[in-house]
Amino acid sequence: MNPQLIEEQALTMSEVKEHLGKIKERDGELNFRANKTEENLNAVVTISASKAKQLKKKLEELEIPRFKDFHVCKLVDTLPKNLDELKVILQGYTITVTNDNLKRIVEVTKDYA
């Protein structure tokens, strides 16, 4: 049996945690790797899945040029509180964001931090 990749979608850590919870409910338990993933997510995730989805939607509504889903997910996972933190997060990507857009992003994310 060869599994095929049908769709690739970026998820926030909160969404992954939520999906693992659903799998755990359905199957009764998780395998070793899923348990380890759940433990790590419990230690680092600070925002609920519903709030993460709200924030993700708000960031997407900003319509920042060349901003992709995985950029938005990274911002939801890290919740930058100021411009310096945001710039450090975005340094890892080959994307240029104007100062006005950076300020707009921080205005949205700081309310969730």
N, CA, C and O of each residue as an XYZ file, in Angstrom:
452
protein
N       0.834     -1.175      0.000
C       0.000      0.000      0.000
C       0.881      1.242      0.000
O       1.704      1.418      0.899
N       0.718      2.095     -0.990
C       1.465      3.341     -1.083
C       0.538      4.524     -0.814
O      -0.322      4.834     -1.639
N       0.703      5.181      0.323
C      -0.140      6.343      0.580
C       0.215      7.487     -0.362
O       1.382      7.687     -0.702
N      -0.798      8.230     -0.776
C      -0.579      9.369     -1.659
C      -0.882     10.657     -0.914
O      -1.818     10.725     -0.117
N      -0.090     11.661     -1.181
C      -0.321     12.981     -0.619
C      -1.392     13.663     -1.458
O      -1.192     13.927     -2.643
N      -2.513     13.939     -0.843
C      -3.628     14.555     -1.554
C      -3.585     16.068     -1.393
O      -3.803     16.811     -2.350
N      -3.303     16.514     -0.182
C      -3.310     17.939      0.098
C      -2.302     18.245      1.194
O      -2.181     17.491      2.160
N      -1.590     19.333      1.047
C      -0.660     19.779      2.068
C      -1.204     21.075      2.643
O      -1.511     22.015      1.910
N      -1.318     21.114      3.969
C      -1.910     22.273      4.615
C      -1.115     22.620      5.862
O      -0.776     21.734      6.647
N      -0.815     23.897      6.054
C      -0.110     24.348      7.244
C      -1.075     24.385      8.419
O      -2.199     24.871      8.289
N      -0.636     23.871      9.571
C      -1.442     23.867     10.779
C      -0.683     24.535     11.915
O       0.543     24.457     11.993
N      -1.420     25.184     12.781
C      -0.790     25.730     13.981
C      -0.614     24.593     14.982
O      -1.217     23.529     14.841
N       0.212     24.826     15.987
C       0.411     23.795     16.997
C      -0.889     23.533     17.761
O      -1.147     22.401     18.170
N      -1.695     24.555     17.953
C      -2.987     24.387     18.634
C      -3.910     23.475     17.837
O      -4.622     22.649     18.409
N      -3.896     23.625     16.521
C      -4.727     22.772     15.670
C      -4.230     21.329     15.691
O      -5.033     20.396     15.683
N      -2.926     21.144     15.718
C      -2.367     19.788     15.796
C      -2.770     19.146     17.119
O      -3.143     17.973     17.165
N      -2.691     19.931     18.194
C      -3.092     19.429     19.512
C      -4.567     19.019     19.511
O      -4.934     17.989     20.077
N      -5.396     19.828     18.876
C      -6.821     19.525     18.778
C      -7.054     18.234     17.976
O      -7.868     17.399     18.370
N      -6.345     18.075     16.861
C      -6.481     16.866     16.039
C      -6.023     15.618     16.811
O      -6.647     14.561     16.720
N      -4.936     15.754     17.565
C      -4.475     14.617     18.365
C      -5.517     14.239     19.414
O      -5.722     13.056     19.686
N      -6.177     15.235     20.003
C      -7.234     14.965     20.975
C      -8.389     14.201     20.350
O      -8.943     13.292     20.970
N      -8.757     14.565     19.121
C      -9.836     13.853     18.423
C      -9.442     12.410     18.118
O     -10.257     11.497     18.252
N      -8.193     12.205     17.709
C      -7.704     10.847     17.420
C      -7.700     10.020     18.700
O      -8.060      8.843     18.694
N      -7.288     10.652     19.797
C      -7.250      9.953     21.085
C      -8.657      9.538     21.521
O      -8.851      8.435     22.032
N      -9.635     10.421     21.318
C     -11.025     10.087     21.636
C     -11.525      8.927     20.790
O     -12.173      8.009     21.293
N     -11.216      8.979     19.494
C     -11.707      7.970     18.561
C     -11.070      6.605     18.811
O     -11.758      5.585     18.856
N      -9.741      6.600     18.974
C      -9.024      5.328     19.072
C      -8.785      4.871     20.514
O      -8.435      3.713     20.740
N      -8.965      5.744     21.468
C      -8.743      5.376     22.867
C      -7.348      5.670     23.354
O      -7.155      5.930     24.541
N      -6.371      5.637     22.476
C      -4.991      5.937     22.854
C      -4.203      6.345     21.617
O      -4.637      6.145     20.483
N      -3.039      6.920     21.867
C      -2.159      7.353     20.783
C      -0.942      6.442     20.731
O      -0.590      5.800     21.720
N      -0.302      6.394     19.564
C       0.938      5.616     19.477
C       2.071      6.405     20.144
O       1.870      7.529     20.601
N       3.253      5.806     20.191
C       4.378      6.401     20.916
C       4.713      7.802     20.420
O       4.845      8.726     21.223
N       4.852      7.969     19.119
C       5.222      9.272     18.571
C       4.143     10.321     18.813
O       4.443     11.469     19.139
N       2.897      9.920     18.653
C       1.798     10.859     18.881
C       1.740     11.268     20.349
O       1.433     12.420     20.654
N       2.034     10.330     21.274
C       2.077     10.673     22.705
C       3.174     11.683     22.993
O       2.960     12.649     23.726
N       4.345     11.461     22.416
C       5.459     12.399     22.611
C       5.112     13.772     22.040
O       5.406     14.800     22.650
N       4.491     13.778     20.874
C       4.078     15.040     20.257
C       3.081     15.756     21.154
O       3.181     16.965     21.359
N       2.125     15.014     21.685
C       1.120     15.608     22.569
C       1.764     16.183     23.834
O       1.388     17.266     24.283
N       2.722     15.467     24.404
C       3.435     15.961     25.591
C       4.141     17.279     25.290
O       4.060     18.229     26.067
N       4.833     17.325     24.155
C       5.548     18.547     23.784
C       4.584     19.697     23.529
O       4.841     20.830     23.938
N       3.484     19.413     22.860
C       2.499     20.459     22.587
C       1.874     20.976     23.876
O       1.636     22.176     24.007
N       1.608     20.099     24.817
C       1.054     20.531     26.103
C       2.008     21.470     26.831
O       1.577     22.356     27.569
N       3.303     21.269     26.619
C       4.303     22.096     27.295
C       4.456     23.478     26.650
O       4.791     24.441     27.339
N       4.219     23.589     25.346
C       4.522     24.850     24.668
C       3.319     25.632     24.152
O       3.423     26.842     23.955
N       2.203     24.989     23.931
C       1.047     25.687     23.367
C       0.388     26.532     24.450
O       0.024     26.029     25.512
N       0.241     27.833     24.163
C      -0.309     28.747     25.155
C      -1.666     29.305     24.751
O      -2.260     30.077     25.504
N      -2.161     28.938     23.599
C      -3.397     29.505     23.081
C      -4.341     28.360     22.690
O      -3.895     27.334     22.176
N      -5.623     28.537     22.931
C      -6.588     27.490     22.595
C      -6.754     27.410     21.079
O      -6.402     28.338     20.350
N      -7.290     26.297     20.628
C      -7.475     26.092     19.188
C      -8.452     27.106     18.606
O      -8.258     27.582     17.487
N      -9.495     27.439     19.350
C     -10.477     28.404     18.834
C      -9.864     29.797     18.702
O     -10.101     30.491     17.714
N      -9.070     30.207     19.706
C      -8.405     31.510     19.610
C      -7.357     31.504     18.502
O      -7.166     32.511     17.820
N      -6.682     30.377     18.321
C      -5.688     30.268     17.254
C      -6.344     30.429     15.895
O      -5.794     31.080     15.007
N      -7.526     29.833     15.732
C      -8.240     29.964     14.461
C      -8.692     31.403     14.229
O      -8.630     31.904     13.106
N      -9.147     32.069     15.295
C      -9.541     33.487     15.182
C      -8.355     34.338     14.756
O      -8.461     35.159     13.844
N      -7.219     34.134     15.429
C      -6.019     34.914     15.113
C      -5.547     34.626     13.694
O      -5.153     35.539     12.968
N      -5.585     33.367     13.303
C      -5.173     32.988     11.951
C      -6.041     33.710     10.919
O      -5.534     34.215      9.917
N      -7.333     33.753     11.168
C      -8.255     34.430     10.255
C      -7.954     35.927     10.190
O      -7.940     36.515      9.109
N      -7.713     36.542     11.354
C      -7.411     37.978     11.381
C      -6.121     38.293     10.627
O      -6.042     39.294      9.915
N      -5.114     37.437     10.784
C      -3.846     37.654     10.079
C      -4.020     37.481      8.573
O      -3.424     38.217      7.786
N      -4.831     36.515      8.178
C      -5.081     36.320      6.749
C      -5.853     37.500      6.170
O      -5.647     37.860      5.011
N      -6.737     38.106      6.958
C      -7.520     39.249      6.493
C      -6.665     40.496      6.273
O      -7.085     41.417      5.573
N      -5.466     40.534      6.865
C      -4.568     41.662      6.639
C      -4.077     41.720      5.199
O      -3.659     42.774      4.719
N      -4.131     40.581      4.511
C      -3.734     40.462      3.108
C      -2.350     41.067      2.839
O      -2.187     41.957      2.004
N      -1.388     40.563      3.559
C      -0.013     41.030      3.395
C       0.583     40.349      2.172
O       0.495     39.128      2.043
N       1.191     41.125      1.268
C       1.746     40.551      0.033
C       2.789     39.460      0.309
O       3.625     39.598      1.203
N       2.727     38.395     -0.458
C       3.651     37.251     -0.406
C       3.604     36.481      0.915
O       4.467     35.638      1.160
N       2.629     36.749      1.757
C       2.463     36.036      3.026
C       1.705     34.747      2.764
O       0.604     34.776      2.214
N       2.275     33.631      3.147
C       1.684     32.320      2.900
C       1.097     31.758      4.204
O       1.291     32.316      5.283
N       0.380     30.643      4.072
C      -0.239     30.004      5.234
C       0.775     29.647      6.316
O       0.505     29.816      7.505
N       1.942     29.154      5.903
C       2.918     28.729      6.901
C       3.513     29.917      7.656
O       3.930     29.768      8.805
N       3.557     31.098      7.026
C       3.980     32.307      7.742
C       2.972     32.645      8.834
O       3.336     32.951      9.969
N       1.701     32.583      8.462
C       0.627     32.890      9.408
C       0.652     31.902     10.571
O       0.523     32.302     11.728
N       0.814     30.631     10.274
C       0.860     29.613     11.329
C       2.034     29.846     12.275
O       1.896     29.690     13.488
N       3.172     30.214     11.733
C       4.344     30.491     12.569
C       4.065     31.653     13.517
O       4.459     31.616     14.682
N       3.385     32.683     13.016
C       3.061     33.831     13.865
C       2.051     33.453     14.944
O       2.145     33.933     16.073
N       1.096     32.608     14.611
C       0.117     32.154     15.608
C       0.820     31.314     16.676
O       0.484     31.412     17.856
N       1.773     30.506     16.282
C       2.500     29.654     17.231
C       3.409     30.461     18.153
O       3.568     30.112     19.323
N       4.000     31.527     17.644
C       4.983     32.273     18.429
C       4.420     33.514     19.101
O       4.987     33.979     20.089
N       3.335     34.057     18.603
C       2.670     35.238     19.169
C       3.639     36.383     19.497
O       3.840     36.700     20.669
N       4.231     36.998     18.488
C       5.159     38.100     18.756
C       4.438     39.280     19.410
O       3.342     39.659     18.997
N       5.076     39.857     20.443
C       4.465     40.953     21.186
C       4.931     42.325     20.725
O       4.283     43.331     21.011
N       6.058     42.372     20.007
C       6.577     43.656     19.538
C       7.297     43.474     18.201
O       7.463     42.355     17.715
N       7.715     44.587     17.624
C       8.349     44.554     16.303
C       9.646     43.749     16.297
O       9.936     43.038     15.335
N      10.426     43.863     17.374
C      11.696     43.140     17.420
C      11.478     41.629     17.370
O      12.171     40.925     16.635
N      10.521     41.132     18.146
C      10.233     39.696     18.131
C       9.737     39.258     16.758
O      10.128     38.202     16.260
N       8.880     40.064     16.151
C       8.353     39.735     14.825
C       9.462     39.684     13.783
O       9.486     38.782     12.946
N      10.369     40.634     13.826
C      11.471     40.650     12.861
C      12.359     39.424     13.016
O      12.815     38.856     12.024
N      12.606     39.013     14.252
C      13.426     37.824     14.490
C      12.745     36.589     13.908
O      13.402     35.744     13.300
N      11.437     36.485     14.091
C      10.687     35.330     13.574
C      10.738     35.298     12.053
O      10.945     34.240     11.460
N      10.550     36.447     11.423
C      10.505     36.495      9.960
C      11.878     36.437      9.303
O      11.963     36.280      8.085
N      12.966     36.561     10.083
C      14.315     36.470      9.516
C      14.567     35.112      8.876
O      15.359     35.004      7.940
N      13.908     34.091      9.368
C      14.123     32.746      8.851
C      13.517     32.506      7.483
O      13.729     31.449      6.888
N      12.772     33.462      6.981
C      12.094     33.306      5.691
C      12.596     34.350      4.699
O      13.005     35.444      5.088
N      12.561     34.007      3.438
C      12.954     34.951      2.394
C      11.726     35.750      1.980
O      11.165     35.550      0.902
N      11.325     36.652      2.857
C      10.158     37.482      2.614
C      10.455     38.887      3.131
O      11.054     39.062      4.192
N      10.031     39.864      2.374
C      10.202     41.247      2.785
C       8.824     41.811      3.119
O       7.905     41.768      2.302
N       8.700     42.336      4.328
C       7.434     42.899      4.789
C       7.687     44.354      5.163
O       8.655     44.662      5.857
N       6.819     45.243      4.704
C       6.995     46.671      4.996
C       6.781     46.939      6.481
O       6.140     46.156      7.182
N       7.325     48.053      6.946
C       7.177     48.422      8.350
C       5.713     48.621      8.730
O       5.308     48.269      9.837
N       4.922     49.179      7.827
C       3.493     49.360      8.109
C       2.809     48.008      8.324
O       2.000     47.856      9.240
N       3.133     47.038      7.484
C       2.546     45.707      7.636
C       3.048     45.018      8.904
O       2.291     44.304      9.561
N       4.310     45.225      9.248
C       4.836     44.656     10.489
C       4.064     45.202     11.687
O       3.713     44.457     12.602
N       3.807     46.497     11.673
C       3.052     47.118     12.775
C       1.634     46.576     12.840
O       1.100     46.351     13.926
N       1.022     46.364     11.676
C      -0.336     45.815     11.639
C      -0.363     44.400     12.220
O      -1.292     44.033     12.938
N       0.659     43.617     11.904
C       0.734     42.247     12.423
C       0.856     42.265     13.946
O       0.153     41.532     14.641
N       1.750     43.105     14.455
C       1.958     43.175     15.910
C       0.692     43.636     16.622
O       0.377     43.145     17.707
N      -0.036     44.576     16.021
C      -1.293     45.040     16.618
C      -2.270     43.899     16.792
O      -2.991     43.843     17.789
N      -2.302     42.989     15.836
C      -3.223     41.859     15.911
C      -2.723     40.800     16.898
O      -3.507     40.299     17.704
N      -1.442     40.454     16.849
C      -0.937     39.344     17.673
C      -0.772     39.699     19.142
O      -0.899     38.824     19.998
N      -0.495     40.949     19.453
C      -0.231     41.282     20.873
C      -1.474     41.120     21.741
O      -1.351     40.945     22.953
N      -2.652     41.172     21.159
C      -3.885     40.989     21.925
C      -4.072     39.541     22.364
O      -4.815     39.273     23.308
N      -3.411     38.614     21.694
C      -3.570     37.189     21.997
C      -2.447     36.652     22.886
O      -2.553     35.550     23.424
N      -1.384     37.420     23.038
C      -0.217     36.949     23.803
C      -0.475     36.948     25.299
O       0.405     36.580     26.077
